[in-house]
Amino acid sequence: MRRSLMSLVWPIISGILLAIVLLNAFPQLLGERTADDAATPVPDTSAVRAIAERTDTAERAPEVVEAAPLNRSQGPASYASAVNKAAPAVVNIYSSRMVERSEHPLMSDPFFQQFFGKDMPQRQRMLSSLGSGVIVSAEGYVLTNNHVISDADEIQVALRDGRETLAKVVGTDPESDLAVLKIPSDDLPVIQLSDSEQAAIGDVGLAIGNPFGVGQTVTMGIISATGRNHLGLNAYEDFIQTDAAINPGNSGGALVNAEGALVGINTAIFSRSGGSQGIGFAIPANLAHQVLDQIVAHGRVIRGWLGIDVQAMTPDLASSFGLKTLTGVVIASVVPDGPGDKADLQPGDVLMSINGEPIVDAREAMADIAEIAPGTKLPITIVRDGEKREITLTAGERPEAPEAQ
């Protein structure tokens, strides 16, 4: 009996001992954390819940409209093709003239002049200037600014391909600051003229010229404004404004669009430093084309003329004339024997309309009159002594303006 019990007890005792050994070796079997377990961080579920609660209650990030990836096929990454198309037709212009100067500054003193009289020693000095121009015809016609070649004794034109030649003046138009030159026509590169009326603010503009005489240079900007006037630069102003860098020497050069077509002739800058400050002006290609055609055909630009000088209407003037609006311009003077004088216009008359078109701006009115062919009969409306009158006059031809000295 005792042997039977012992045979049953030993397996039990062996199982207990084996269990004790296993629990000592693997305490995690009892759910206890070991040192290794303590080294492994356990997520703080309370912190996660707090973050989730804050996300639910706080303002969410604003929704924004994401732009599509830039499609570079909509605009050129380079304007090299436009430059290659236009630049060969842009030339450098070097003009020179001889001036007489006294041998010594003291010779300008009347005391010394009495000893020499008219035989005072003189010496000649060469004055030179530089600018740019644009070949606009295979016949060799070049457009540039009048102030680039004014009073020049000799004008030299240098092409981009290295050719140099002397140019002759076909005609000038100081009132628009344009001049037409002609060079020998031998396989000349020619620029294409765009319709400058289609030029829009924001269009890319490339200015090509010879700034400071460093050689042909291309700068880029946009068309900043159109129809700029009242700047006091020319008698007839309808400038295209650009922020493409224009500097001394660029005058007479080309302002072209992104396809290399001529938009305007660069003519002036607004600057306090003498260099480009982002405000440059170009004469529209359409106006330049009109001047070119008239100079080639007639040797001058033929413009309509009424023989009157006008000034802008102001509130004080309108009140003194009994007018309720600022429409019209005041006739300041009448040229004797001119078209206005022959039609009995008088200083103090208010010119209200020409050919049925109301007049608002004096400069615009002058530009409109200039486009009228001489000999055209024009119905005009004036106000004199508070009374409206209808008059018909015959437009004359505007006399050529004298060259600025």
Secondary structure, DSSP 8 states (H G I E B T S, - for coil): -HHHHHHHHHHHHHHHHHHHHHHHH-GGGGT---HHHHHS----HHHHHHHHHHHHHS-------------GGGS-S--HHHHHHHGGGEEEEEEEEEEEEESSGGGGSHHHHHHHGGG--EEEEEEEEEEEEEE--TT-EEEEEHHHHTT-SEEEEE-TTS-EEE-EEEEEETTTTEEEEE---SS-----B--GGG--TT-EEEEEE-GGGS--EEEEEEEEEEEE--SSS-SS--EEEE-S---TT-TT-EEE-TTS-EEEEEEEE--SSSS--S-EEEEEHHHHHHHHHHHHHHSS---EE-SEEEEE--HHHHHHTT-SS--SEEEEEE-TTSHHHHTT--TT-EEEEETTEE---HHHHHHHHHTS-TT-EEEEEEEETTEEEEEEEE-EE--------
